[in-house]
Amino acid sequence: MFVNYFATRVGHLHAATAVLALASLALVTGCQREGEELQAEIRPVRVMTIESRDSNGAFSLTGTVQAQAEINLSFRIDGRMIMRTVDIGDSVKAGQLIARLDQQDEERGLQAARAQLAAARAQLLEARNNYGRMRELVAQDAVSRATYDQAEALLGTADAQVKAVKAQVDLAKNRLSYTRLLSDVAGVVTARGPEAGEVVGAGRMVVQVARDGARDAVFGVPAQIKDSAQSNSEITVFLTSDPQVTAVGKVREISPRADPVTGTFAVRIGLLNPPPAMRLGSTVTGRLKLSVASGIEVPASALTRAGGKPAVWVVDAQALTVSLRTIEVRGQDTAKVQVGAGLNPGDVVVTAGVQALRPGQKVRLLEASKS
């Protein structure tokens, strides 16, 4: 009986093992099929074949109109500001009152200096009279020469004291006048600093004034365009909102340091006789003409990013798989991208469907065109 029971248990064990083996085989087969289906997924994409060609040498850049000179107006002394008479956008004239500090301390300082001057003048008058008497007496041998010399020295000291106190009075007058901030230039207020009631330090910007007169169109440009802009004499600028409003400008200033955020260089274009519609802060577009050079262009739709850098998907013509390749952008607008480096003639680049791709994915080419 024991033998029968043992045989029955062994049979059950073999049956369970067989079931587990079949389940494992089915799971492995399902995973393989799923992997095969994933690998077999083919994305249809539109592509273009890169071809080097001469560019038209024209770049469109967007910037703003700024004054050639912006002046920061500030107090020369510390104090509590009690009023500011202008705000952003206000026009100011040379000599106009901009702000005022509390004058009480400076007025007291001027009064104290004037009192010291009065006392010094009284001492000078006494020393002068005493010196006159000593001069007569020493001529009559009524006093010693040493007494006369002492009176003469006291007169010189009193005169020097008066001159020193006069300088203090002038300084106190200047400090009192410094409590009134006057504009040195005519222009428009573009920025403001502290509000009335705040204690401000000497040299702190109270308002910024864009001086009337010459204006610049300021653009942020890539390094390649910055280097080429130095040799360009004229640039056409027009209002982005109204292309009919145009002006001609010349490169006036090129920043030697790139912006840490955008990586572009600030180029200031001095506008020649800009129309009144090109107000400060207006958005403008500049057409920069460069010397004709061989270059590569791709549609803006082909551009993506890899590791925070511009990139495109490149197709392996043999395996029909895609891979990301970083590129250097020389310039771009809404329709196309000027490629400075990263692509070569003959490369096949995906121009549509770039967001749905992954490295190594197989693709089906819908269209092939020349760049």
URNOR-V996239 format. One record per pair of residues at least 4 apart in sequence whose ideal C-beta (glycine too) atoms are under 6 Angstrom apart, sorted by the first residue. I is the first residue (numbers start at 1). J is the second residue. Records with the same first field share a line. If there is no record, write none. Layout:
I = J ; J
This chain:
36 = 40
42 = 362 ; 364
43 = 361 ; 363
44 = 364 ; 366
45 = 350 ; 353 ; 363
46 = 351 ; 352 ; 366 ; 367
47 = 315 ; 348 ; 350 ; 365 ; 368
48 = 349 ; 351 ; 369 ; 371
49 = 348 ; 368 ; 370
50 = 296 ; 343 ; 345 ; 347 ; 371
51 = 345 ; 370 ; 371
52 = 294 ; 296 ; 345
54 = 292 ; 294
55 = 295
57 = 289 ; 290 ; 292
58 = 287 ; 289
59 = 288 ; 331
60 = 285 ; 333
61 = 219 ; 286
62 = 285
63 = 217 ; 218 ; 219 ; 284
64 = 218 ; 283
65 = 215 ; 217 ; 278 ; 280 ; 282 ; 284
66 = 216 ; 218
67 = 210 ; 211 ; 215
68 = 214 ; 216
69 = 211
70 = 208 ; 210
71 = 185 ; 209
72 = 205 ; 208
73 = 98 ; 206 ; 207
74 = 203 ; 204 ; 205 ; 206
75 = 181
76 = 178 ; 202
77 = 175 ; 178 ; 202
78 = 201 ; 202
79 = 101 ; 102
80 = 102 ; 199
81 = 99 ; 101 ; 194 ; 196 ; 198 ; 200
82 = 100 ; 102
83 = 100 ; 196
84 = 99 ; 196
85 = 97
86 = 90 ; 92 ; 98 ; 189
88 = 189 ; 192
90 = 189
91 = 188
92 = 96 ; 183
93 = 186
94 = 185 ; 186
95 = 182
96 = 183
98 = 181 ; 183 ; 207
99 = 181 ; 206
100 = 180
101 = 179
103 = 107 ; 179
106 = 175 ; 176 ; 179
109 = 172
110 = 172 ; 176
113 = 168 ; 169 ; 172
114 = 169
116 = 165
117 = 165 ; 169
120 = 161 ; 162 ; 165
121 = 162
123 = 158
124 = 158 ; 159 ; 162
127 = 154 ; 155 ; 158
128 = 155
130 = 151
131 = 151 ; 152 ; 155
134 = 138 ; 148 ; 151
137 = 142 ; 143
138 = 143 ; 148
143 = 147
185 = 209 ; 211
186 = 212
187 = 209 ; 210 ; 211 ; 212
188 = 210
189 = 207 ; 209
190 = 208 ; 210
191 = 208
192 = 207
193 = 205 ; 206
194 = 198 ; 200
200 = 204
210 = 280
215 = 271 ; 274
216 = 268 ; 270
217 = 237 ; 249 ; 269 ; 271 ; 284
218 = 268
219 = 267 ; 286
220 = 262 ; 264
221 = 225 ; 226 ; 264 ; 265 ; 267
222 = 330
224 = 330 ; 340
225 = 229
226 = 254 ; 265
228 = 290
229 = 251 ; 267
234 = 248 ; 250
235 = 249 ; 269 ; 286 ; 288
236 = 287
237 = 247 ; 249 ; 284 ; 286
238 = 243 ; 246 ; 285
239 = 245 ; 284
240 = 283 ; 285
245 = 275 ; 277
247 = 271 ; 274
248 = 272
249 = 269 ; 270 ; 271
250 = 270
252 = 268 ; 270
253 = 268
254 = 267
255 = 265 ; 266
258 = 263 ; 265
259 = 264
274 = 278
278 = 282
295 = 338
296 = 339 ; 343
297 = 336 ; 338
298 = 302 ; 337 ; 349
299 = 336 ; 351
300 = 335 ; 337
301 = 351 ; 352
302 = 312 ; 349 ; 351
303 = 310 ; 337
304 = 311 ; 354
305 = 311
306 = 311 ; 324 ; 326
309 = 326
310 = 327 ; 329
311 = 324 ; 326
312 = 325 ; 327 ; 349
313 = 322 ; 350 ; 354 ; 357
314 = 323 ; 325 ; 347 ; 349
315 = 322 ; 348
316 = 321
320 = 362 ; 363
321 = 360 ; 362
322 = 357 ; 361 ; 363
323 = 359
325 = 342
326 = 342
327 = 339 ; 342
328 = 340 ; 341 ; 342
329 = 337
330 = 338 ; 340
331 = 338
332 = 337
339 = 343
343 = 347
350 = 354
357 = 361
